[in-house]
Amino acid sequence: MKRDLVVILGLCIGLLLAAVPVLAHHALAAEFDSSKPVKFTGTVKSVDWMNPHIYVNIESKDETGKNVVYSVEGGPPNSLYRNGWRKDSLKPGDVVQVSGMKAKKADSNRIGNARIVTADGKAVFRNGPEQ
């Protein structure tokens, strides 16, 4: 009886410890500013398919007309894969429209909570509500 209690207690502690990484995940509001919405059209330069998030690097022109490469943060690869994404869903050279939020850090070119739409109107990436 006492041994069963120790085993059950050990399993409960193990489950609690396994949940800690989930609690450590950051919120969008920690890195991105919802008061800084951004929309632009650009050309895909590369797609970095890695954990914990994928990044789509997109070249466009900023407000001053200067070329800039934005790093658009996506979800985790496993989640995107389950939702129909593949590594080749976006390819270098594809023209896309992006809407999302700029990073809080002023000198950053990171975009979060983004929606990426291809030239043919297909939304291949949605990380937030319809925008």
Order of alpha helices (4+ residues) and beta strands (2+ residues): alpha-alpha-beta-beta-beta-alpha-beta-beta-beta
